[in-house]
Amino acid sequence: MNHTHTGEFIKIEFSDRIKYNKKWLSLLNYIFRDFRVNKLLSIDTQLFNQLYLL
């Protein structure tokens, strides 16, 4: 994943298909934050699943 506005880049696997890796989910939530005000929200894991499938 490449965040075009901040230049941040991550390459991770947030799940091993059995359970989620909480550390990597936290990092994904950080990447998906509102970078303009640095506001962090918890993103539904189903969104990450859908993005992974894309």
PDB file of N, CA, C and O in Angstrom, chain B, residues numbered from 101:
ATOM      1  N   MET B 101       0.838  -1.162   0.000  1.00  0.00           N
ATOM      2  CA  MET B 101       0.000   0.000   0.000  1.00  0.00           C
ATOM      3  C   MET B 101       0.889   1.233   0.000  1.00  0.00           C
ATOM      4  O   MET B 101       1.853   1.329   0.760  1.00  0.00           O
ATOM      5  N   ASN B 102       0.549   2.149  -0.852  1.00  0.00           N
ATOM      6  CA  ASN B 102       1.286   3.398  -0.963  1.00  0.00           C
ATOM      7  C   ASN B 102       0.316   4.549  -0.731  1.00  0.00           C
ATOM      8  O   ASN B 102      -0.665   4.696  -1.459  1.00  0.00           O
ATOM      9  N   HIS B 103       0.589   5.358   0.278  1.00  0.00           N
ATOM     10  CA  HIS B 103      -0.248   6.530   0.572  1.00  0.00           C
ATOM     11  C   HIS B 103       0.316   7.692  -0.241  1.00  0.00           C
ATOM     12  O   HIS B 103       1.391   8.206   0.067  1.00  0.00           O
ATOM     13  N   THR B 104      -0.401   8.099  -1.266  1.00  0.00           N
ATOM     14  CA  THR B 104       0.130   9.097  -2.195  1.00  0.00           C
ATOM     15  C   THR B 104       0.276  10.485  -1.593  1.00  0.00           C
ATOM     16  O   THR B 104       1.093  11.270  -2.075  1.00  0.00           O
ATOM     17  N   HIS B 105      -0.485  10.814  -0.559  1.00  0.00           N
ATOM     18  CA  HIS B 105      -0.411  12.153   0.035  1.00  0.00           C
ATOM     19  C   HIS B 105       0.740  12.302   1.024  1.00  0.00           C
ATOM     20  O   HIS B 105       1.321  13.380   1.148  1.00  0.00           O
ATOM     21  N   THR B 106       1.069  11.222   1.724  1.00  0.00           N
ATOM     22  CA  THR B 106       2.113  11.318   2.753  1.00  0.00           C
ATOM     23  C   THR B 106       3.426  10.668   2.324  1.00  0.00           C
ATOM     24  O   THR B 106       4.465  10.892   2.943  1.00  0.00           O
ATOM     25  N   GLY B 107       3.376   9.868   1.269  1.00  0.00           N
ATOM     26  CA  GLY B 107       4.575   9.155   0.832  1.00  0.00           C
ATOM     27  C   GLY B 107       4.862   7.897   1.631  1.00  0.00           C
ATOM     28  O   GLY B 107       5.881   7.243   1.412  1.00  0.00           O
ATOM     29  N   GLU B 108       3.977   7.550   2.552  1.00  0.00           N
ATOM     30  CA  GLU B 108       4.174   6.353   3.368  1.00  0.00           C
ATOM     31  C   GLU B 108       3.897   5.107   2.530  1.00  0.00           C
ATOM     32  O   GLU B 108       2.997   5.102   1.691  1.00  0.00           O
ATOM     33  N   PHE B 109       4.672   4.062   2.764  1.00  0.00           N
ATOM     34  CA  PHE B 109       4.535   2.813   2.030  1.00  0.00           C
ATOM     35  C   PHE B 109       4.651   1.660   3.012  1.00  0.00           C
ATOM     36  O   PHE B 109       5.549   1.640   3.853  1.00  0.00           O
ATOM     37  N   ILE B 110       3.732   0.690   2.902  1.00  0.00           N
ATOM     38  CA  ILE B 110       3.817  -0.515   3.719  1.00  0.00           C
ATOM     39  C   ILE B 110       3.513  -1.725   2.847  1.00  0.00           C
ATOM     40  O   ILE B 110       2.734  -1.652   1.897  1.00  0.00           O
ATOM     41  N   LYS B 111       4.133  -2.813   3.188  1.00  0.00           N
ATOM     42  CA  LYS B 111       3.847  -4.095   2.545  1.00  0.00           C
ATOM     43  C   LYS B 111       3.754  -5.113   3.672  1.00  0.00           C
ATOM     44  O   LYS B 111       4.763  -5.517   4.249  1.00  0.00           O
ATOM     45  N   ILE B 112       2.531  -5.518   3.974  1.00  0.00           N
ATOM     46  CA  ILE B 112       2.288  -6.405   5.112  1.00  0.00           C
ATOM     47  C   ILE B 112       1.211  -7.419   4.760  1.00  0.00           C
ATOM     48  O   ILE B 112       0.513  -7.279   3.756  1.00  0.00           O
ATOM     49  N   GLU B 113       1.086  -8.431   5.591  1.00  0.00           N
ATOM     50  CA  GLU B 113      -0.051  -9.347   5.563  1.00  0.00           C
ATOM     51  C   GLU B 113      -0.713  -9.223   6.926  1.00  0.00           C
ATOM     52  O   GLU B 113      -0.139  -9.597   7.949  1.00  0.00           O
ATOM     53  N   PHE B 114      -1.925  -8.694   6.924  1.00  0.00           N
ATOM     54  CA  PHE B 114      -2.604  -8.406   8.188  1.00  0.00           C
ATOM     55  C   PHE B 114      -3.337  -9.613   8.756  1.00  0.00           C
ATOM     56  O   PHE B 114      -3.879  -9.555   9.859  1.00  0.00           O
ATOM     57  N   SER B 115      -3.354 -10.719   7.991  1.00  0.00           N
ATOM     58  CA  SER B 115      -4.044 -11.916   8.458  1.00  0.00           C
ATOM     59  C   SER B 115      -3.341 -13.147   7.903  1.00  0.00           C
ATOM     60  O   SER B 115      -2.770 -13.121   6.812  1.00  0.00           O
ATOM     61  N   ASP B 116      -3.395 -14.220   8.675  1.00  0.00           N
ATOM     62  CA  ASP B 116      -2.865 -15.492   8.180  1.00  0.00           C
ATOM     63  C   ASP B 116      -4.013 -16.412   7.775  1.00  0.00           C
ATOM     64  O   ASP B 116      -3.844 -17.629   7.702  1.00  0.00           O
ATOM     65  N   ARG B 117      -5.183 -15.825   7.511  1.00  0.00           N
ATOM     66  CA  ARG B 117      -6.439 -16.483   7.120  1.00  0.00           C
ATOM     67  C   ARG B 117      -7.110 -17.209   8.282  1.00  0.00           C
ATOM     68  O   ARG B 117      -8.187 -17.780   8.116  1.00  0.00           O
ATOM     69  N   ILE B 118      -6.489 -17.191   9.443  1.00  0.00           N
ATOM     70  CA  ILE B 118      -7.099 -17.771  10.642  1.00  0.00           C
ATOM     71  C   ILE B 118      -7.392 -16.652  11.644  1.00  0.00           C
ATOM     72  O   ILE B 118      -8.475 -16.598  12.228  1.00  0.00           O
ATOM     73  N   LYS B 119      -6.435 -15.778  11.833  1.00  0.00           N
ATOM     74  CA  LYS B 119      -6.606 -14.660  12.760  1.00  0.00           C
ATOM     75  C   LYS B 119      -5.902 -13.422  12.209  1.00  0.00           C
ATOM     76  O   LYS B 119      -5.028 -13.506  11.347  1.00  0.00           O
ATOM     77  N   TYR B 120      -6.317 -12.267  12.740  1.00  0.00           N
ATOM     78  CA  TYR B 120      -5.723 -10.998  12.331  1.00  0.00           C
ATOM     79  C   TYR B 120      -4.495 -10.701  13.181  1.00  0.00           C
ATOM     80  O   TYR B 120      -4.445 -11.041  14.363  1.00  0.00           O
ATOM     81  N   ASN B 121      -3.522 -10.071  12.573  1.00  0.00           N
ATOM     82  CA  ASN B 121      -2.342  -9.612  13.283  1.00  0.00           C
ATOM     83  C   ASN B 121      -2.648  -8.193  13.783  1.00  0.00           C
ATOM     84  O   ASN B 121      -2.719  -7.256  12.988  1.00  0.00           O
ATOM     85  N   LYS B 122      -2.828  -8.040  15.080  1.00  0.00           N
ATOM     86  CA  LYS B 122      -3.239  -6.755  15.659  1.00  0.00           C
ATOM     87  C   LYS B 122      -2.218  -5.649  15.415  1.00  0.00           C
ATOM     88  O   LYS B 122      -2.587  -4.489  15.235  1.00  0.00           O
ATOM     89  N   LYS B 123      -0.956  -6.002  15.408  1.00  0.00           N
ATOM     90  CA  LYS B 123       0.091  -4.998  15.160  1.00  0.00           C
ATOM     91  C   LYS B 123      -0.060  -4.410  13.756  1.00  0.00           C
ATOM     92  O   LYS B 123       0.016  -3.195  13.573  1.00  0.00           O
ATOM     93  N   TRP B 124      -0.272  -5.271  12.779  1.00  0.00           N
ATOM     94  CA  TRP B 124      -0.395  -4.792  11.396  1.00  0.00           C
ATOM     95  C   TRP B 124      -1.723  -4.086  11.166  1.00  0.00           C
ATOM     96  O   TRP B 124      -1.784  -3.143  10.378  1.00  0.00           O
ATOM     97  N   LEU B 125      -2.788  -4.518  11.833  1.00  0.00           N
ATOM     98  CA  LEU B 125      -4.064  -3.799  11.724  1.00  0.00           C
ATOM     99  C   LEU B 125      -3.931  -2.387  12.287  1.00  0.00           C
ATOM    100  O   LEU B 125      -4.496  -1.440  11.738  1.00  0.00           O
ATOM    101  N   SER B 126      -3.195  -2.248  13.366  1.00  0.00           N
ATOM    102  CA  SER B 126      -2.949  -0.913  13.934  1.00  0.00           C
ATOM    103  C   SER B 126      -2.195  -0.041  12.940  1.00  0.00           C
ATOM    104  O   SER B 126      -2.490   1.145  12.799  1.00  0.00           O
ATOM    105  N   LEU B 127      -1.232  -0.626  12.259  1.00  0.00           N
ATOM    106  CA  LEU B 127      -0.474   0.122  11.261  1.00  0.00           C
ATOM    107  C   LEU B 127      -1.367   0.524  10.087  1.00  0.00           C
ATOM    108  O   LEU B 127      -1.252   1.640   9.579  1.00  0.00           O
ATOM    109  N   LEU B 128      -2.249  -0.369   9.655  1.00  0.00           N
ATOM    110  CA  LEU B 128      -3.185  -0.020   8.584  1.00  0.00           C
ATOM    111  C   LEU B 128      -4.123   1.107   9.013  1.00  0.00           C
ATOM    112  O   LEU B 128      -4.400   2.018   8.232  1.00  0.00           O
ATOM    113  N   ASN B 129      -4.605   1.047  10.239  1.00  0.00           N
ATOM    114  CA  ASN B 129      -5.444   2.135  10.749  1.00  0.00           C
ATOM    115  C   ASN B 129      -4.676   3.453  10.738  1.00  0.00           C
ATOM    116  O   ASN B 129      -5.247   4.502  10.440  1.00  0.00           O
ATOM    117  N   TYR B 130      -3.402   3.402  11.057  1.00  0.00           N
ATOM    118  CA  TYR B 130      -2.578   4.607  11.033  1.00  0.00           C
ATOM    119  C   TYR B 130      -2.438   5.134   9.600  1.00  0.00           C
ATOM    120  O   TYR B 130      -2.567   6.336   9.371  1.00  0.00           O
ATOM    121  N   ILE B 131      -2.178   4.257   8.648  1.00  0.00           N
ATOM    122  CA  ILE B 131      -2.021   4.672   7.254  1.00  0.00           C
ATOM    123  C   ILE B 131      -3.325   5.272   6.727  1.00  0.00           C
ATOM    124  O   ILE B 131      -3.296   6.213   5.934  1.00  0.00           O
ATOM    125  N   PHE B 132      -4.476   4.731   7.164  1.00  0.00           N
ATOM    126  CA  PHE B 132      -5.781   5.210   6.708  1.00  0.00           C
ATOM    127  C   PHE B 132      -6.300   6.395   7.524  1.00  0.00           C
ATOM    128  O   PHE B 132      -7.441   6.818   7.339  1.00  0.00           O
ATOM    129  N   ARG B 133      -5.486   6.927   8.411  1.00  0.00           N
ATOM    130  CA  ARG B 133      -5.926   8.055   9.248  1.00  0.00           C
ATOM    131  C   ARG B 133      -6.228   9.268   8.369  1.00  0.00           C
ATOM    132  O   ARG B 133      -5.853   9.308   7.197  1.00  0.00           O
ATOM    133  N   ASP B 134      -6.914  10.262   8.955  1.00  0.00           N
ATOM    134  CA  ASP B 134      -7.079  11.548   8.295  1.00  0.00           C
ATOM    135  C   ASP B 134      -5.778  12.300   8.517  1.00  0.00           C
ATOM    136  O   ASP B 134      -5.576  12.902   9.571  1.00  0.00           O
ATOM    137  N   PHE B 135      -4.902  12.267   7.534  1.00  0.00           N
ATOM    138  CA  PHE B 135      -3.554  12.819   7.694  1.00  0.00           C
ATOM    139  C   PHE B 135      -3.569  14.341   7.843  1.00  0.00           C
ATOM    140  O   PHE B 135      -2.604  14.919   8.344  1.00  0.00           O
ATOM    141  N   ARG B 136      -4.655  14.999   7.414  1.00  0.00           N
ATOM    142  CA  ARG B 136      -4.707  16.469   7.503  1.00  0.00           C
ATOM    143  C   ARG B 136      -4.795  16.932   8.945  1.00  0.00           C
ATOM    144  O   ARG B 136      -4.240  17.975   9.292  1.00  0.00           O
ATOM    145  N   VAL B 137      -5.486  16.174   9.795  1.00  0.00           N
ATOM    146  CA  VAL B 137      -5.623  16.534  11.206  1.00  0.00           C
ATOM    147  C   VAL B 137      -5.023  15.464  12.112  1.00  0.00           C
ATOM    148  O   VAL B 137      -5.112  15.558  13.336  1.00  0.00           O
ATOM    149  N   ASN B 138      -4.412  14.444  11.507  1.00  0.00           N
ATOM    150  CA  ASN B 138      -3.792  13.332  12.222  1.00  0.00           C
ATOM    151  C   ASN B 138      -4.785  12.627  13.143  1.00  0.00           C
ATOM    152  O   ASN B 138      -4.455  12.259  14.271  1.00  0.00           O
ATOM    153  N   LYS B 139      -6.022  12.444  12.637  1.00  0.00           N
ATOM    154  CA  LYS B 139      -7.074  11.775  13.413  1.00  0.00           C
ATOM    155  C   LYS B 139      -7.133  10.311  13.017  1.00  0.00           C
ATOM    156  O   LYS B 139      -7.263   9.972  11.841  1.00  0.00           O
ATOM    157  N   LEU B 140      -7.036   9.459  14.011  1.00  0.00           N
ATOM    158  CA  LEU B 140      -6.988   8.011  13.815  1.00  0.00           C
ATOM    159  C   LEU B 140      -8.304   7.386  14.248  1.00  0.00           C
ATOM    160  O   LEU B 140      -8.790   7.645  15.349  1.00  0.00           O
ATOM    161  N   LEU B 141      -8.882   6.557  13.375  1.00  0.00           N
ATOM    162  CA  LEU B 141     -10.097   5.824  13.685  1.00  0.00           C
ATOM    163  C   LEU B 141      -9.845   4.342  13.441  1.00  0.00           C
ATOM    164  O   LEU B 141      -8.920   3.972  12.718  1.00  0.00           O
ATOM    165  N   SER B 142     -10.663   3.507  14.040  1.00  0.00           N
ATOM    166  CA  SER B 142     -10.549   2.077  13.824  1.00  0.00           C
ATOM    167  C   SER B 142     -11.347   1.703  12.573  1.00  0.00           C
ATOM    168  O   SER B 142     -12.553   1.941  12.509  1.00  0.00           O
ATOM    169  N   ILE B 143     -10.683   1.127  11.594  1.00  0.00           N
ATOM    170  CA  ILE B 143     -11.301   0.742  10.336  1.00  0.00           C
ATOM    171  C   ILE B 143     -11.826  -0.692  10.462  1.00  0.00           C
ATOM    172  O   ILE B 143     -11.165  -1.555  11.039  1.00  0.00           O
ATOM    173  N   ASP B 144     -13.006  -0.932   9.923  1.00  0.00           N
ATOM    174  CA  ASP B 144     -13.599  -2.267   9.931  1.00  0.00           C
ATOM    175  C   ASP B 144     -12.686  -3.228   9.157  1.00  0.00           C
ATOM    176  O   ASP B 144     -12.269  -2.923   8.040  1.00  0.00           O
ATOM    177  N   THR B 145     -12.382  -4.363   9.739  1.00  0.00           N
ATOM    178  CA  THR B 145     -11.475  -5.323   9.093  1.00  0.00           C
ATOM    179  C   THR B 145     -12.040  -5.849   7.774  1.00  0.00           C
ATOM    180  O   THR B 145     -11.285  -6.287   6.906  1.00  0.00           O
ATOM    181  N   GLN B 146     -13.362  -5.808   7.622  1.00  0.00           N
ATOM    182  CA  GLN B 146     -13.953  -6.260   6.361  1.00  0.00           C
ATOM    183  C   GLN B 146     -13.549  -5.353   5.189  1.00  0.00           C
ATOM    184  O   GLN B 146     -13.457  -5.816   4.052  1.00  0.00           O
ATOM    185  N   LEU B 147     -13.312  -4.083   5.461  1.00  0.00           N
ATOM    186  CA  LEU B 147     -12.818  -3.193   4.415  1.00  0.00           C
ATOM    187  C   LEU B 147     -11.435  -3.633   3.959  1.00  0.00           C
ATOM    188  O   LEU B 147     -11.153  -3.657   2.761  1.00  0.00           O
ATOM    189  N   PHE B 148     -10.576  -3.978   4.902  1.00  0.00           N
ATOM    190  CA  PHE B 148      -9.239  -4.455   4.543  1.00  0.00           C
ATOM    191  C   PHE B 148      -9.320  -5.760   3.759  1.00  0.00           C
ATOM    192  O   PHE B 148      -8.544  -5.977   2.828  1.00  0.00           O
ATOM    193  N   ASN B 149     -10.253  -6.622   4.131  1.00  0.00           N
ATOM    194  CA  ASN B 149     -10.446  -7.856   3.387  1.00  0.00           C
ATOM    195  C   ASN B 149     -10.844  -7.571   1.940  1.00  0.00           C
ATOM    196  O   ASN B 149     -10.330  -8.196   1.012  1.00  0.00           O
ATOM    197  N   GLN B 150     -11.754  -6.633   1.758  1.00  0.00           N
ATOM    198  CA  GLN B 150     -12.194  -6.280   0.402  1.00  0.00           C
ATOM    199  C   GLN B 150     -11.059  -5.657  -0.406  1.00  0.00           C
ATOM    200  O   GLN B 150     -10.895  -5.971  -1.585  1.00  0.00           O
ATOM    201  N   LEU B 151     -10.288  -4.792   0.208  1.00  0.00           N
ATOM    202  CA  LEU B 151      -9.147  -4.193  -0.491  1.00  0.00           C
ATOM    203  C   LEU B 151      -8.119  -5.248  -0.880  1.00  0.00           C
ATOM    204  O   LEU B 151      -7.525  -5.177  -1.956  1.00  0.00           O
ATOM    205  N   TYR B 152      -7.917  -6.209  -0.016  1.00  0.00           N
ATOM    206  CA  TYR B 152      -6.981  -7.284  -0.305  1.00  0.00           C
ATOM    207  C   TYR B 152      -7.437  -8.061  -1.543  1.00  0.00           C
ATOM    208  O   TYR B 152      -6.624  -8.420  -2.395  1.00  0.00           O
ATOM    209  N   LEU B 153      -8.740  -8.315  -1.631  1.00  0.00           N
ATOM    210  CA  LEU B 153      -9.274  -9.060  -2.769  1.00  0.00           C
ATOM    211  C   LEU B 153      -9.121  -8.280  -4.075  1.00  0.00           C
ATOM    212  O   LEU B 153      -8.954  -8.873  -5.141  1.00  0.00           O
ATOM    213  N   LEU B 154      -9.176  -6.960  -3.988  1.00  0.00           N
ATOM    214  CA  LEU B 154      -8.992  -6.145  -5.194  1.00  0.00           C
ATOM    215  C   LEU B 154      -7.579  -6.260  -5.694  1.00  0.00           C
ATOM    216  O   LEU B 154      -7.229  -5.645  -6.702  1.00  0.00           O
TER     217      LEU B 154
END
